[in-house]
Amino acid sequence: MQAYLLDFANFMLRWLHVIAAIAWIGESIYFVMLDNGLRTPKATEDRDKGVFGEMWAVHGGGFYHNQKYATAPAKLPADLHWSFWKAYTTWLSGFALFILLYMANPSFYLVNPNASWEWAASMSGWQANVMALLFLLGGWVVYNELCKRISPNMERDGVLSLAVAVMMVVVAYLSTQIFSGRAAFLLTGAVMATAMSANVFFWIIPGQRRMVAAMTAGETPNPMDGKRGKQRSVHNTYFTLPVVLLMISNHTAFAYSHEQAWVIMSLFIFAGALIRQFFVLMHAGRIQPAYPVAGTALIAVAFWVAAPSPSPAADPDRAAVGLEQAHAIVESRCAACHASQPSQPGFNTPPAGVAYDSPQQTAIRRQQIQQVVASGYMPLGNITGMTDEERAAIAAWTE
């Protein structure tokens, strides 16, 4: 019953997380489109009252007229719309999921026993949890310091963008060296997602509140608040597509179990940012297909890097292994989780619906089993103690 309750809580938290993320990302993308699609107002009275740009749109059978003020409007309405709870709900629900799925069983999901760094491979569960929290916090601190030190007045944002790009490559590399593959992809995405939410919490909303307070008091708002909010909002929009990809990477074992997983991850991050750039420019009236072409090229490179060998490497002097012997190993080392009725605590159903109750079920997934066993990704954390001899037997398994 406990496993079922955890599964149900996971299900509902995922639902909440996806709903909040759709609402936040949708609103963010809309406002970027709106900001880039503004045109100089045609009416003299609009320009005289400080309207910087406007957009006319039609949607759902109605016409809309959006206007943006460069300076304080004459009067602010009491029901001014704010955008922040969607961001906070997305992060909080995502962090709750991380606690429920990863931090509740860190030895299984976080620790990377195959890490080349001995201290990482030998971490205990609580140490892995602390390291994961420090990883998220450290990511935000480094990113925030880069923004404050490189482009505090928003005059060197190009250099800052390059620095953030380098930072994400470093984050991708460190995550794959410290944590298990799936957790590494998730935590890299979580570093970006944390920066996005923290941008809203620490910079965008406080700056907007100061601007509103100044305008309400009849004072001139500090233009730096608006510029800084715009800077962080722009960063958020380029993080969006990579974060979504990394958050749905749970079952892409070909990527996160690869020895060059950090390279694959970096390629996907840059591909997402380039594709997002195309849409940002498109909203401003500039169609530059080079960006999606470059993004697609990076995805193609990632596909090439991640592609498995035609067949798992096997000892040429070793006798071929048949299905019966292979299934016996799988049943002993994998079926604690991958069974119609898992015996591993914390599992109510087999992960991804994959069960190895019969030799036939095992045979269907021969290539997938060989790939994840050869990479060391499965069993997760080698919790069942699969030996090198057993891995070699799986590699020698033929049809």
C-alpha positions in Angstrom: 0.0 0.0 0.0 2.9 2.4 0.8 4.4 1.9 -2.7 1.0 2.6 -4.2 0.6 5.8 -2.2 4.0 6.9 -3.4 3.1 6.1 -7.0 -0.1 8.1 -6.7 1.6 11.1 -5.1 4.2 10.9 -7.9 1.4 10.9 -10.4 -0.4 13.9 -9.0 2.8 15.9 -8.5 3.8 15.2 -12.1 0.4 16.5 -13.2 0.7 19.6 -11.1 4.3 20.2 -12.3 3.4 19.8 -16.0 0.3 22.1 -15.7 2.3 24.8 -13.9 5.2 24.5 -16.3 2.9 24.8 -19.3 1.2 27.9 -17.8 4.6 29.5 -16.9 6.4 28.7 -20.1 3.4 29.6 -22.2 3.0 33.0 -20.6 6.8 33.6 -20.8 6.9 32.8 -24.5 3.8 34.9 -25.1 5.4 38.0 -23.5 8.7 37.5 -25.4 6.7 37.3 -28.6 4.7 40.4 -27.6 7.8 42.4 -26.6 9.6 41.6 -29.8 6.5 42.1 -32.0 5.8 45.7 -30.8 5.6 48.4 -33.4 5.8 52.2 -33.0 2.3 53.5 -32.2 0.6 55.2 -35.0 -1.7 57.5 -33.0 -0.1 60.8 -31.9 -2.0 60.7 -28.6 -0.6 57.3 -27.7 3.0 58.5 -28.4 2.3 61.6 -26.3 1.2 59.6 -23.3 4.4 57.5 -23.3 3.4 54.4 -25.3 6.6 52.9 -26.5 5.1 50.2 -28.8 1.9 48.4 -29.6 0.6 45.2 -31.2 -2.7 44.4 -32.7 -3.8 40.8 -32.7 -6.8 38.6 -33.5 -7.5 35.5 -31.5 -10.6 33.4 -30.7 -12.9 35.6 -32.6 -11.8 38.9 -30.9 -9.4 41.7 -31.5 -6.7 42.7 -29.0 -4.6 45.9 -28.7 -1.5 45.6 -26.5 0.5 48.6 -25.6 3.8 49.0 -23.8 4.9 52.1 -21.9 8.5 53.2 -22.0 7.9 55.3 -18.9 5.4 55.4 -16.1 1.8 55.6 -17.4 -0.4 58.3 -15.9 -2.3 55.8 -13.8 -1.9 52.2 -12.8 -5.0 50.0 -12.3 -5.5 48.3 -9.0 -5.9 44.9 -10.7 -2.5 44.9 -12.3 -1.6 41.4 -13.5 1.6 39.9 -12.0 3.4 36.8 -13.3 5.1 34.8 -10.6 3.0 32.1 -9.0 3.2 29.9 -12.1 7.0 30.0 -11.8 7.1 29.3 -8.1 4.6 26.4 -8.4 6.6 24.9 -11.2 9.8 24.9 -9.1 8.2 23.8 -5.9 6.3 20.9 -7.5 9.4 19.8 -9.4 11.5 19.9 -6.2 8.8 17.9 -4.4 9.1 15.3 -7.2 12.8 15.2 -6.8 12.5 14.6 -3.1 9.9 11.9 -3.6 11.6 10.0 -6.4 15.4 10.7 -6.0 16.2 11.9 -2.5 13.9 9.3 -0.9 16.1 6.6 -2.3 19.5 8.3 -3.1 21.6 5.1 -3.1 19.4 3.8 -5.8 18.9 6.9 -8.0 21.6 9.4 -7.2 24.8 7.6 -6.4 27.0 6.7 -9.4 29.0 3.5 -8.4 30.8 3.6 -11.8 32.0 7.2 -11.3 35.6 7.7 -12.2 36.0 9.9 -9.1 36.3 7.5 -6.2 34.7 9.9 -3.6 31.6 10.2 -5.8 31.3 6.4 -6.4 31.6 5.8 -2.6 29.1 8.4 -1.5 26.4 7.3 1.0 22.8 8.1 0.5 22.7 11.1 2.7 25.9 12.4 1.2 24.4 12.1 -2.3 21.4 14.1 -1.1 23.5 16.9 0.4 25.6 16.9 -2.8 22.5 17.3 -5.0 21.2 20.2 -2.9 24.7 21.9 -3.0 24.8 21.3 -6.8 21.5 23.2 -7.3 22.5 26.0 -4.9 25.9 26.3 -6.4 24.5 26.5 -9.9 22.4 29.4 -9.0 25.1 31.2 -7.0 27.6 30.9 -9.9 25.1 31.9 -12.5 24.0 34.9 -10.4 27.5 36.0 -9.8 28.3 35.8 -13.5 25.4 38.1 -14.2 26.3 40.6 -11.5 30.0 40.7 -12.3 30.2 40.5 -16.1 27.1 42.6 -17.1 25.8 44.4 -14.0 24.6 47.3 -16.2 23.3 45.1 -19.0 26.1 46.5 -21.3 28.0 43.2 -21.8 25.2 40.7 -22.2 26.9 39.1 -25.2 29.9 38.2 -23.2 27.6 37.1 -20.3 25.8 34.7 -22.7 29.1 33.1 -23.6 30.0 32.7 -20.0 26.7 31.1 -19.1 27.1 28.7 -22.1 30.5 27.7 -20.7 29.0 27.3 -17.3 26.3 24.9 -18.6 29.0 22.7 -20.2 30.8 22.6 -16.9 27.5 21.7 -15.1 26.8 19.0 -17.6 30.3 17.5 -17.2 30.3 17.6 -13.4 26.8 16.2 -13.1 27.7 13.1 -15.1 30.9 12.6 -13.1 29.2 12.9 -9.7 25.7 11.4 -10.1 24.1 8.5 -11.9 23.1 9.1 -15.5 19.4 9.8 -15.2 19.9 12.0 -12.2 22.7 13.9 -14.0 20.4 14.9 -16.8 17.7 15.8 -14.4 20.0 17.9 -12.1 21.5 19.8 -15.0 18.0 20.7 -16.1 17.1 21.5 -12.5 20.1 23.9 -12.3 18.7 25.9 -15.2 15.1 25.6 -13.8 16.3 26.9 -10.4 18.0 29.8 -12.1 14.8 30.6 -13.9 12.7 30.6 -10.8 15.3 32.4 -8.8 15.5 35.1 -11.5 11.8 35.7 -11.0 11.9 35.6 -7.2 15.1 37.6 -6.6 15.3 40.0 -9.5 12.3 40.3 -11.8 9.4 40.6 -9.3 11.3 42.7 -6.7 12.3 45.1 -9.5 8.8 45.3 -10.8 7.5 46.0 -7.2 10.0 48.8 -6.8 8.9 50.3 -10.2 5.2 50.1 -9.2 6.0 51.6 -5.7 7.8 54.5 -7.3 5.1 55.2 -9.8 2.4 55.0 -7.1 4.4 57.6 -5.1 4.7 59.8 -8.2 8.4 59.2 -8.5 10.4 58.1 -11.6 11.2 54.4 -11.5 14.8 53.3 -11.6 15.4 52.2 -15.3 17.9 49.6 -14.1 15.1 47.6 -12.5 13.4 47.2 -15.9 16.7 46.5 -17.7 17.7 43.9 -15.2 14.4 42.2 -15.3 14.5 42.1 -19.1 18.0 40.6 -18.9 16.9 37.8 -16.6 13.7 37.2 -18.6 15.8 36.8 -21.8 18.0 34.2 -20.1 14.9 32.4 -18.9 13.5 32.1 -22.5 16.7 30.6 -23.8 16.7 28.1 -20.9 13.2 27.0 -21.6 13.6 24.4 -24.4 16.7 22.7 -23.0 15.0 22.4 -19.5 11.9 20.8 -21.0 14.1 18.3 -22.9 16.2 17.4 -19.9 13.1 17.0 -17.7 11.6 14.4 -20.1 14.8 12.5 -20.5 14.0 9.9 -17.8 13.8 6.9 -20.2 16.4 7.9 -22.8 19.0 5.5 -21.5 21.0 5.6 -24.8 21.9 9.2 -23.8 22.4 9.3 -20.1 24.2 5.9 -19.9 26.7 6.9 -22.6 30.3 7.4 -21.6 30.1 10.8 -23.3 26.7 11.7 -21.8 27.9 15.3 -20.9 28.7 15.9 -24.5 25.3 14.7 -25.6 23.7 16.8 -23.0 25.6 19.9 -24.0 24.7 19.4 -27.6 21.0 19.2 -26.8 21.2 22.3 -24.6 22.8 24.4 -27.3 20.4 23.0 -29.9 17.4 24.1 -27.8 18.8 27.6 -27.3 19.5 28.0 -31.1 16.0 26.8 -32.0 14.5 29.2 -29.4 16.6 32.0 -30.9 14.9 31.4 -34.3 11.5 32.0 -32.8 12.7 35.1 -30.8 13.9 36.7 -34.0 10.9 35.6 -35.9 8.6 37.5 -33.5 10.7 40.6 -34.2 10.1 40.1 -37.9 13.4 38.6 -38.8 13.4 35.1 -40.3 16.8 33.5 -40.0 16.7 29.8 -40.8 20.4 29.3 -40.0 19.4 29.0 -36.3 17.1 26.0 -36.6 19.5 24.5 -39.2 22.4 24.8 -36.7 20.2 23.4 -33.9 19.2 20.4 -36.1 22.8 19.9 -36.9 23.7 19.7 -33.2 20.9 17.2 -32.7 22.3 15.1 -35.6 25.8 15.2 -33.9 24.2 14.1 -30.6 22.5 11.3 -32.5 25.8 10.2 -34.0 27.7 10.4 -30.7 25.0 8.5 -28.8 24.5 5.8 -31.4 25.3 2.3 -30.0 27.7 -0.1 -31.6 26.2 -2.5 -34.0 26.5 -5.2 -31.4 27.7 -5.2 -27.8 31.4 -6.0 -27.3 31.9 -9.6 -26.3 34.9 -11.7 -25.6 35.6 -13.6 -28.9 37.0 -16.5 -26.9 33.9 -16.9 -24.8 31.2 -19.3 -25.8 27.9 -17.8 -26.9 25.2 -17.5 -24.2 21.7 -18.6 -24.8 18.4 -17.2 -23.7 18.0 -19.6 -20.8 21.3 -18.5 -19.1 20.6 -14.8 -19.9 17.1 -14.9 -18.5 18.5 -16.5 -15.3 20.8 -13.6 -14.8 18.1 -11.0 -15.6 15.7 -12.8 -13.3 18.3 -12.8 -10.5 19.6 -9.2 -11.0 16.8 -7.2 -12.6 13.5 -8.8 -11.8 13.4 -7.4 -8.3 12.2 -4.1 -10.0 11.3 -5.3 -13.5 8.5 -7.8 -12.6 4.7 -7.6 -12.8 4.9 -7.7 -9.0 8.2 -6.1 -7.9 9.8 -7.2 -4.7 12.1 -4.2 -4.5 10.7 -1.8 -1.8 9.3 1.4 -3.2 8.1 -0.1 -6.4 4.4 -0.8 -7.0 4.7 -1.5 -10.7 7.7 -2.3 -13.0 9.7 0.8 -14.1 8.5 2.0 -17.5 6.1 -1.0 -17.6 9.0 -3.3 -18.4 8.7 -6.8 -16.8 10.9 -9.8 -17.2 8.6 -12.5 -15.8 9.3 -15.0 -18.7 12.1 -15.8 -21.0 10.0 -14.5 -23.9 9.7 -11.0 -22.3 13.5 -11.0 -21.7 14.2 -12.1 -25.3 12.2 -9.2 -26.8 14.5 -6.6 -25.1 17.8 -8.3 -25.7 19.5 -5.4 -27.4 18.2 -2.9 -24.8 19.3 -5.1 -21.9 22.8 -5.6 -23.4 23.2 -1.8 -23.9 22.3 -0.8 -20.4 24.1 -3.6 -18.8 27.3 -3.0 -20.8 27.2 0.7 -19.9 26.9 -0.1 -16.2 23.7 1.9 -15.9 21.6 -1.1 -15.0 21.0 -2.4 -12.4 20.6 1.1 -10.9 23.4 1.7 -8.5 24.2 -2.1 -9.0 21.9 -2.6 -6.0 21.5 -6.3 -6.8 25.3 -6.8 -7.2 25.6 -7.9 -10.8 29.1 -9.2 -11.3 31.5 -8.5 -14.2 31.2 -12.2 -15.2 27.4 -11.8 -15.5 27.8 -8.6 -17.5 30.2 -10.5 -19.8 27.6 -13.3 -20.2 25.0 -10.8 -21.1 27.3 -9.3 -23.7 27.9 -12.8 -25.2 24.1 -13.5 -25.4 23.1 -14.2 -28.9 19.7 -14.5 -30.4 
